[in-house]
Amino acid sequence: MVAGDLHRQGVGRFLLIGRLYELSKHPIAKLVFINTSQHSRGFFEREGFVVKAETLDGYAPGLHRYDLELTLPDRQRNVIAERWISISGEIRE
C-alpha cells in the first residue's frame, strides 16, 4: 500500500509495474491474481486487470472485495516491459 499523501504521484504504479515486469520475465507465470477493495479497484483495472469476482462486504461492512486477474500472453509481457523501461527511466535521478 502507498500512503495517502503519495497517491496520484506515480509511486503505486511504479511499484506495480516493477513487480509485473519481474513476474513477466518468468515464462511459467501465466496469470497474476490480486484482491482489493472498491477504493483501489479502478487503479488495477486501468493497469489491465479484470474483475473476476465481487463479494459485497467481503472485508467488512461497506468494504467490498474484488478479485482481479491479469493474463500474461507475450503481447502483455512486451507492454509491461515497455512501460517499465519508460517508468523506471522517469523515476531515476
C-alpha distance (Angstrom), angle and dihedral (degrees) to the residues before:
residue distance angle dihedral
M1 . . .
V2 3.75 . .
A3 3.81 121.9 .
G4 3.79 112.8 -102.6
D5 3.79 93.9 -117.8
L6 3.81 88.7 59.8
H7 3.80 95.9 52.0
R8 3.81 117.1 120.8
Q9 3.81 92.3 23.7
G10 3.80 98.4 97.9
V11 3.80 97.8 -105.1
G12 3.81 95.7 117.3
R13 3.79 92.2 44.2
F14 3.82 90.5 49.5
L15 3.81 91.0 52.0
L16 3.81 94.2 44.9
I17 3.81 96.6 46.3
G18 3.81 90.4 45.6
R19 3.78 91.1 54.0
L20 3.80 92.8 44.5
Y21 3.80 89.5 49.6
E22 3.80 91.6 53.9
L23 3.82 91.3 47.3
S24 3.79 92.8 46.5
K25 3.81 90.9 59.1
H26 3.81 89.3 68.4
P27 3.82 112.5 78.5
I28 3.79 91.3 -155.2
A29 3.84 90.5 65.0
K30 3.80 107.6 93.3
L31 3.81 104.5 154.7
V32 3.78 135.9 26.3
F33 3.79 116.8 -152.4
I34 3.78 127.6 -164.0
N35 3.77 136.6 165.4
T36 3.77 123.8 -152.6
S37 3.79 143.3 151.7
Q38 3.77 130.4 -94.8
H39 3.80 88.1 -95.1
S40 3.80 95.4 69.5
R41 3.79 100.9 20.9
G42 3.82 92.2 101.4
F43 3.80 92.3 53.2
F44 3.80 90.9 59.2
E45 3.79 93.7 41.9
R46 3.82 89.7 54.6
E47 3.81 86.8 55.6
G48 3.81 92.1 54.9
F49 3.80 102.5 -92.1
V50 3.82 116.5 140.4
V51 3.81 124.6 -146.2
K52 3.80 110.3 -117.2
A53 3.81 99.9 171.4
E54 3.79 139.3 11.0
T55 3.80 125.0 -158.2
L56 3.78 114.3 -170.4
D57 3.82 110.3 -138.6
G58 3.81 86.4 4.1
Y59 3.79 94.1 150.2
A60 3.80 100.8 23.2
P61 3.81 138.6 -32.3
G62 3.81 105.4 -52.4
L63 3.80 92.7 5.9
H64 3.78 107.1 102.6
R65 3.79 126.5 -162.0
Y66 3.80 122.4 -132.8
D67 3.79 121.8 -169.5
L68 3.80 110.9 -153.7
E69 3.78 135.5 179.0
L70 3.77 138.7 -165.6
T71 3.80 120.8 -157.4
L72 3.79 118.9 -142.6
P73 3.80 110.1 -146.2
D74 3.81 115.8 158.1
R75 3.81 93.9 -92.9
Q76 3.84 91.1 54.0
R77 3.80 90.5 48.5
N78 3.81 89.2 53.8
V79 3.81 91.6 49.3
I80 3.80 90.4 50.3
A81 3.82 91.8 48.9
E82 3.80 92.1 49.6
R83 3.80 91.8 47.9
W84 3.80 92.0 48.0
I85 3.80 91.9 51.4
S86 3.80 89.7 49.4
I87 3.81 96.4 44.6
S88 3.79 97.7 41.5
G89 3.78 90.3 50.7
E90 3.81 90.4 53.7
I91 3.80 94.0 51.4
R92 3.80 99.2 45.6
E93 3.77 117.9 92.0
